Amino acid sequence: AAVVEAVDAAVAHFGQLDVVVNNAGYGLVGAVEEVTEAEAREILDTDLLGAMWVSQAVLPHLRARGSGHIVQVSTVGAVGTMPTFGLYNAAKWGLEGFSEALAAEVTPFGIRVTIAELGGFDTDWAGSSMRFADPLDAYDELRTSIFGSPVVPWPLTDEPSGDALPAGAAAALVAHLDRDDAPLRLLVGEDAPEHVALALAARRADYEHDPRFR
């Protein structure tokens, strides 16, 4: 209800919506066994359902105009996975699942959808925005192999989580929005194509264990 109220207020103030960007989200470090029910529901509420509620709230306005663009800020972690980020991966995989279906549903109304798959950027995603499940000793070796230490949470700061500047991501997105022939997915960041290629190759290799797969 609060999302619908906010969207309606924005339309009343500005007259219309042209581009809606769903950027809310955070990371959660925790092996699947470590994550509590509350932690799982909270990240799904924010990273997955938040974008869904905003999309639902704006669609009546965009349909009435016969135009508009919904941008879902996703991640290369929505193509592959990383141990201890399973719930984050799950939320972003879900985001991409409903967004791909949404794109096909709203095309007849003149509405476009973009899934922006970001690599590493100079934000506080791995700093003060990060959340942590209570660690179990059984996963100390795994955490050490990934993070260089078994200790979590690490000190929460605003240290950057990547080398690329957010302004570069914004510029890439604006250029994408101006294209009439833009694809559904947009890779953002120099490292994004490699991450996606590796994830897709690993998935294909797994399928190829089935002789029926071609």
C-alpha positions as a Python dict, from the first residue, in 0.01 Angstrom:
ca = {
    (1, 'A'): (0, 0, 0),
    (2, 'A'): (285, 240, 81),
    (3, 'V'): (445, 172, -258),
    (4, 'V'): (122, 245, -445),
    (5, 'E'): (75, 565, -245),
    (6, 'A'): (430, 681, -323),
    (7, 'V'): (394, 608, -695),
    (8, 'D'): (59, 786, -714),
    (9, 'A'): (209, 1088, -537),
    (10, 'A'): (501, 1095, -782),
    (11, 'V'): (268, 1085, -1082),
    (12, 'A'): (51, 1359, -933),
    (13, 'H'): (357, 1578, -876),
    (14, 'F'): (546, 1522, -1202),
    (15, 'G'): (254, 1444, -1431),
    (16, 'Q'): (395, 1115, -1557),
    (17, 'L'): (663, 850, -1513),
    (18, 'D'): (900, 769, -1798),
    (19, 'V'): (1166, 543, -1646),
    (20, 'V'): (1137, 352, -1319),
    (21, 'V'): (1455, 203, -1171),
    (22, 'N'): (1435, -66, -904),
    (23, 'N'): (1772, -37, -731),
    (24, 'A'): (1694, -134, -372),
    (25, 'G'): (1894, -428, -248),
    (26, 'Y'): (2169, -554, -19),
    (27, 'G'): (2395, -856, 21),
    (28, 'L'): (2377, -1127, 286),
    (29, 'V'): (2679, -1342, 375),
    (30, 'G'): (2574, -1679, 509),
    (31, 'A'): (2582, -2042, 409),
    (32, 'V'): (2231, -2176, 351),
    (33, 'E'): (2249, -2368, 680),
    (34, 'E'): (2341, -2049, 867),
    (35, 'V'): (2064, -1821, 742),
    (36, 'T'): (1763, -1775, 970),
    (37, 'E'): (1404, -1758, 851),
    (38, 'A'): (1389, -1387, 936),
    (39, 'E'): (1709, -1314, 740),
    (40, 'A'): (1582, -1508, 440),
    (41, 'R'): (1247, -1330, 439),
    (42, 'E'): (1405, -987, 482),
    (43, 'I'): (1639, -1017, 184),
    (44, 'L'): (1363, -1160, -35),
    (45, 'D'): (1130, -878, 72),
    (46, 'T'): (1388, -618, -32),
    (47, 'D'): (1582, -763, -326),
    (48, 'L'): (1295, -952, -491),
    (49, 'L'): (950, -852, -371),
    (50, 'G'): (1030, -482, -338),
    (51, 'A'): (1097, -461, -711),
    (52, 'M'): (782, -660, -782),
    (53, 'W'): (558, -428, -578),
    (54, 'V'): (705, -119, -744),
    (55, 'S'): (659, -276, -1087),
    (56, 'Q'): (297, -356, -1009),
    (57, 'A'): (231, -5, -881),
    (58, 'V'): (372, 174, -1186),
    (59, 'L'): (221, -49, -1454),
    (60, 'P'): (-129, 104, -1453),
    (61, 'H'): (25, 448, -1517),
    (62, 'L'): (256, 321, -1791),
    (63, 'R'): (-21, 122, -1958),
    (64, 'A'): (-247, 427, -1961),
    (65, 'R'): (24, 622, -2147),
    (66, 'G'): (125, 337, -2374),
    (67, 'S'): (492, 384, -2298),
    (68, 'G'): (755, 367, -2025),
    (69, 'H'): (1054, 166, -1916),
    (70, 'I'): (1112, -44, -1603),
    (71, 'V'): (1476, -109, -1511),
    (72, 'Q'): (1559, -391, -1272),
    (73, 'V'): (1906, -355, -1122),
    (74, 'S'): (2037, -710, -1106),
    (75, 'T'): (2385, -860, -1088),
    (76, 'V'): (2612, -1114, -1251),
    (77, 'G'): (2523, -1314, -938),
    (78, 'A'): (2183, -1371, -1098),
    (79, 'V'): (2347, -1586, -1365),
    (80, 'G'): (2581, -1788, -1145),
    (81, 'T'): (2618, -1839, -773),
    (82, 'M'): (2880, -1801, -503),
    (83, 'P'): (2903, -2002, -181),
    (84, 'T'): (2780, -1805, 123),
    (85, 'F'): (2572, -1575, -101),
    (86, 'G'): (2297, -1827, -175),
    (87, 'L'): (2006, -1615, -50),
    (88, 'Y'): (2131, -1309, -236),
    (89, 'N'): (2166, -1521, -550),
    (90, 'A'): (1815, -1662, -495),
    (91, 'A'): (1662, -1315, -466),
    (92, 'K'): (1831, -1191, -783),
    (93, 'W'): (1755, -1509, -978),
    (94, 'G'): (1391, -1457, -879),
    (95, 'L'): (1408, -1093, -987),
    (96, 'E'): (1530, -1197, -1330),
    (97, 'G'): (1269, -1472, -1357),
    (98, 'F'): (965, -1252, -1306),
    (99, 'S'): (1122, -962, -1499),
    (100, 'E'): (1176, -1173, -1812),
    (101, 'A'): (813, -1284, -1797),
    (102, 'L'): (706, -925, -1729),
    (103, 'A'): (892, -802, -2038),
    (104, 'A'): (686, -1034, -2260),
    (105, 'E'): (362, -941, -2082),
    (106, 'V'): (394, -563, -2124),
    (107, 'T'): (547, -536, -2471),
    (108, 'P'): (199, -508, -2630),
    (109, 'F'): (137, -200, -2413),
    (110, 'G'): (447, -20, -2541),
    (111, 'I'): (635, -77, -2214),
    (112, 'R'): (994, -200, -2205),
    (113, 'V'): (1186, -384, -1934),
    (114, 'T'): (1562, -392, -1886),
    (115, 'I'): (1754, -627, -1656),
    (116, 'A'): (2086, -459, -1574),
    (117, 'E'): (2343, -720, -1471),
    (118, 'L'): (2614, -535, -1282),
    (119, 'G'): (2967, -644, -1204),
    (120, 'G'): (3184, -486, -934),
    (121, 'F'): (3135, -115, -867),
    (122, 'D'): (3272, 143, -625),
    (123, 'T'): (2985, 130, -375),
    (124, 'D'): (2938, 23, -14),
    (125, 'W'): (2770, -305, -115),
    (126, 'A'): (3042, -505, 60),
    (127, 'G'): (3076, -242, 334),
    (128, 'S'): (2811, -89, 555),
    (129, 'S'): (2527, -230, 343),
    (130, 'M'): (2634, -592, 392),
    (131, 'R'): (2454, -819, 640),
    (132, 'F'): (2583, -1140, 795),
    (133, 'A'): (2431, -1459, 931),
    (134, 'D'): (2573, -1599, 1253),
    (135, 'P'): (2863, -1821, 1142),
    (136, 'L'): (2896, -2191, 1214),
    (137, 'D'): (3245, -2332, 1276),
    (138, 'A'): (3182, -2599, 1012),
    (139, 'Y'): (3210, -2333, 740),
    (140, 'D'): (3528, -2162, 866),
    (141, 'E'): (3743, -2329, 600),
    (142, 'L'): (3502, -2226, 326),
    (143, 'R'): (3492, -1863, 442),
    (144, 'T'): (3870, -1856, 460),
    (145, 'S'): (3896, -1981, 102),
    (146, 'I'): (3662, -1706, -17),
    (147, 'F'): (3737, -1408, 206),
    (148, 'G'): (4084, -1488, 340),
    (149, 'S'): (3954, -1519, 694),
    (150, 'P'): (3687, -1724, 873),
    (151, 'V'): (3578, -1419, 1073),
    (152, 'V'): (3246, -1253, 991),
    (153, 'P'): (3115, -995, 1005),
    (154, 'W'): (3411, -805, 873),
    (155, 'P'): (3443, -440, 981),
    (156, 'L'): (3150, -249, 836),
    (157, 'T'): (3280, 52, 648),
    (158, 'D'): (3200, 237, 328),
    (159, 'E'): (3493, 80, 149),
    (160, 'P'): (3424, 23, -222),
    (161, 'S'): (3334, -325, -344),
    (162, 'G'): (3469, -272, -697),
    (163, 'D'): (3689, -51, -910),
    (164, 'A'): (3433, 86, -1157),
    (165, 'L'): (3265, 417, -1080),
    (166, 'P'): (2884, 422, -1044),
    (167, 'A'): (2868, 712, -1290),
    (168, 'G'): (2989, 471, -1557),
    (169, 'A'): (2701, 237, -1484),
    (170, 'A'): (2456, 526, -1505),
    (171, 'A'): (2598, 635, -1841),
    (172, 'A'): (2574, 281, -1980),
    (173, 'L'): (2216, 256, -1864),
    (174, 'V'): (2115, 589, -2017),
    (175, 'A'): (2272, 488, -2349),
    (176, 'H'): (2083, 158, -2333),
    (177, 'L'): (1751, 331, -2265),
    (178, 'D'): (1796, 549, -2574),
    (179, 'R'): (1825, 244, -2802),
    (180, 'D'): (1515, 123, -2983),
    (181, 'D'): (1669, -222, -3038),
    (182, 'A'): (1811, -272, -2689),
    (183, 'P'): (1814, -632, -2560),
    (184, 'L'): (1640, -737, -2240),
    (185, 'R'): (1967, -782, -2050),
    (186, 'L'): (2241, -522, -2020),
    (187, 'L'): (2586, -619, -1894),
    (188, 'V'): (2730, -331, -1692),
    (189, 'G'): (3096, -317, -1591),
    (190, 'E'): (3418, -438, -1748),
    (191, 'D'): (3414, -761, -1547),
    (192, 'A'): (3049, -846, -1611),
    (193, 'P'): (3085, -1027, -1949),
    (194, 'E'): (3353, -1262, -1816),
    (195, 'H'): (3154, -1349, -1504),
    (196, 'V'): (2844, -1428, -1709),
    (197, 'A'): (3038, -1629, -1968),
    (198, 'L'): (3197, -1844, -1698),
    (199, 'A'): (2864, -1904, -1524),
    (200, 'L'): (2688, -2002, -1846),
    (201, 'A'): (2974, -2231, -1951),
    (202, 'A'): (2962, -2408, -1613),
    (203, 'R'): (2587, -2457, -1639),
    (204, 'R'): (2611, -2591, -1993),
    (205, 'A'): (2889, -2830, -1889),
    (206, 'D'): (2663, -2961, -1613),
    (207, 'Y'): (2374, -3019, -1856),
    (208, 'E'): (2605, -3201, -2094),
    (209, 'H'): (2637, -3485, -1842),
    (210, 'D'): (2292, -3581, -1972),
    (211, 'P'): (2341, -3748, -2315),
    (212, 'R'): (1998, -3623, -2420),
    (213, 'F'): (2113, -3262, -2398),
    (214, 'R'): (2227, -3106, -2725),
}
